Amino acid sequence: SPSMAATMMATPPGTPGADISDPRVAWANATRLAVTRPDALNANDGSLNQQFFKPKKVVFATEKAKWGHTDWQNLYKGIEKFGIDPSSWRKIIDTYCPNREVLFIRIKASRAIGSQGLNRYHGWIGNKADVLAEYERNKQIGLATGCWKGGILVENDHKHAEAAIKKRDAEEAAAGVEPPGKRIKLH
């Protein structure tokens, strides 16, 4: 059987109402009670107090900061020209999305392609249609694996999305199906 540490790392506990008979949940809650500020926890069991993490006030973006249709079109142009890669974000900003931050553009690219993790896209380049097609492919995987959260594919602790992507890619390769976009460099 796996070690206690390996078991605990597999599924981070902390959801209120989680099965506290699970030793991982009990351990995490006890640890939180010892090291976390009290107002961030539910005192009765050490689970996270979700209200603590919710914004206390709503701040509306200024007109300059809002992201609109033209911004999306510019992002698609940037991905078509420079691709999705850590070296691309600054080029996209300088060419198509002035006055934006790298992290902001990366997050928008993540939303556009429908994947929280962009590592598998390093070196990927595609036009708007390719980005939208990849979004749909990620959505299909996410819905099938339960990893579709807030409009993006988010990997779970068991790597279900990664396994499903590998399976889909192998099936497409065997059938001679070309995925959207193309690789301009290997990752």
C-alpha positions in Angstrom: 0.0 0.0 0.0 1.2 3.6 -0.7 2.9 5.6 2.1 0.8 8.0 4.1 2.6 11.0 2.4 1.9 9.6 -1.1 -1.7 9.1 -0.2 -2.0 12.6 1.2 -0.5 14.1 -1.9 -2.8 12.2 -4.2 -6.0 14.2 -3.2 -5.6 17.4 -1.2 -8.4 17.3 1.4 -10.1 20.4 2.9 -13.6 20.6 1.5 -16.1 21.3 4.2 -18.2 18.2 4.8 -15.4 15.9 3.5 -15.2 12.4 4.9 -13.2 13.0 8.0 -12.9 9.3 8.6 -10.4 9.4 5.6 -7.0 9.6 7.3 -5.7 12.1 4.7 -8.6 14.5 5.5 -8.1 14.1 9.3 -4.4 14.7 9.0 -4.9 17.8 6.8 -7.5 19.2 9.0 -5.4 18.6 12.2 -2.4 20.2 10.5 -4.5 23.2 9.4 -5.8 23.7 13.0 -2.2 23.9 14.2 -0.8 26.3 11.6 -3.6 28.3 9.9 -5.1 31.5 11.2 -8.4 30.6 12.9 -10.7 32.8 10.8 -9.7 30.8 7.7 -11.0 27.5 9.1 -14.1 25.9 10.3 -13.2 25.5 14.0 -15.2 22.3 14.5 -13.2 20.2 12.1 -10.3 22.2 10.6 -11.7 22.3 7.1 -11.4 25.5 5.1 -13.9 28.3 5.7 -14.8 29.1 2.1 -16.3 32.5 3.1 -12.9 33.6 4.3 -11.5 33.4 0.7 -14.4 35.2 -1.0 -13.8 38.8 -1.9 -15.0 41.2 0.7 -16.0 43.9 -1.9 -16.5 43.9 -5.6 -14.2 46.1 -7.6 -15.3 47.0 -11.1 -12.6 47.1 -13.9 -12.0 50.5 -15.4 -12.9 50.9 -19.1 -9.2 50.6 -20.0 -8.9 47.3 -18.2 -12.0 45.6 -19.6 -11.4 42.9 -22.2 -13.7 43.1 -25.2 -14.3 41.6 -28.7 -11.4 43.5 -30.2 -9.0 42.3 -27.5 -10.0 38.7 -28.2 -9.4 39.2 -31.9 -6.0 40.7 -31.2 -5.1 37.8 -28.9 -6.1 35.3 -31.7 -3.9 37.3 -34.1 -1.0 37.1 -31.6 -1.4 33.3 -31.2 -1.5 32.9 -34.9 1.7 34.9 -35.4 3.7 34.0 -32.3 2.1 30.9 -30.9 1.5 29.8 -27.3 4.9 29.8 -25.5 6.5 31.7 -22.6 8.5 33.6 -25.2 5.3 34.6 -27.0 3.5 36.6 -24.4 5.7 39.8 -24.6 5.6 39.7 -28.4 1.8 39.4 -28.4 1.6 42.4 -25.9 4.0 44.5 -27.9 2.3 43.8 -31.3 -1.4 43.3 -30.5 -2.3 43.9 -26.8 -0.5 47.0 -25.6 -0.7 48.1 -21.9 -1.4 44.5 -20.8 0.6 42.4 -18.4 2.2 39.0 -19.3 0.2 37.1 -16.7 -3.0 38.7 -17.9 -2.3 37.6 -21.5 -1.3 34.2 -20.4 -4.6 33.8 -18.5 -6.6 35.0 -21.5 -4.8 32.6 -23.8 -5.5 29.8 -21.3 -9.2 30.7 -21.4 -9.2 31.0 -25.2 -7.8 27.5 -25.7 -9.7 26.0 -22.7 -6.8 24.7 -20.7 -5.4 25.8 -17.4 -2.1 24.2 -18.1 -0.4 25.6 -21.2 2.8 23.5 -21.0 1.6 21.0 -23.6 1.0 24.0 -26.0 4.6 25.3 -25.9 5.5 25.7 -29.5 1.9 25.4 -30.7 0.6 27.9 -33.2 -2.8 28.3 -34.8 -5.4 30.7 -36.1 -8.7 31.6 -34.4 -10.4 28.6 -35.9 -7.6 26.3 -34.5 -7.9 27.9 -31.1 -11.6 27.5 -31.0 -11.4 23.9 -32.2 -8.8 23.1 -29.5 -11.1 24.7 -27.0 -13.8 22.3 -28.0 -11.4 19.3 -27.8 -10.4 20.4 -24.3 -14.0 20.8 -23.3 -14.9 17.3 -24.5 -12.0 15.8 -22.5 -13.0 18.0 -19.5 -16.7 17.0 -19.5 -15.8 13.3 -20.0 -13.3 13.3 -17.1 -15.0 15.7 -14.7 -12.1 18.1 -15.2 -14.0 21.0 -16.9 -14.1 23.8 -14.3 -15.1 27.3 -15.0 -14.8 27.0 -18.8 -11.3 25.4 -18.8 -9.7 22.0 -18.5 -8.2 21.6 -15.1 -6.1 18.5 -14.3 -7.1 16.5 -11.3 -4.8 14.7 -8.9 -5.3 11.4 -10.7 -4.2 12.8 -14.1 -7.5 11.8 -15.7 -7.4 14.6 -18.3 -3.8 13.9 -19.2 -4.6 10.2 -19.7 -7.7 11.1 -21.8 -5.6 13.5 -24.0 -2.9 10.9 -24.6 -5.6 8.3 -25.5 -7.3 10.8 -27.9 -4.1 11.8 -29.5 -3.0 8.2 -30.0 -6.4 7.4 -31.6 -6.2 10.4 -33.9 -2.7 9.6 -34.9 -3.6 6.0 -35.7 -6.6 7.2 -37.8 -4.4 9.9 -39.6 -6.4 12.8 -38.1 -4.5 16.0 -37.8 -5.2 18.0 -34.7 -5.9 21.8 -34.9 -2.9 24.1 -35.1 0.7 23.0 -35.6 3.9 22.7 -33.7 6.6 25.2 -34.6 9.0 23.7 -32.1 8.9 20.6 -29.9 8.3 21.0 -26.2 
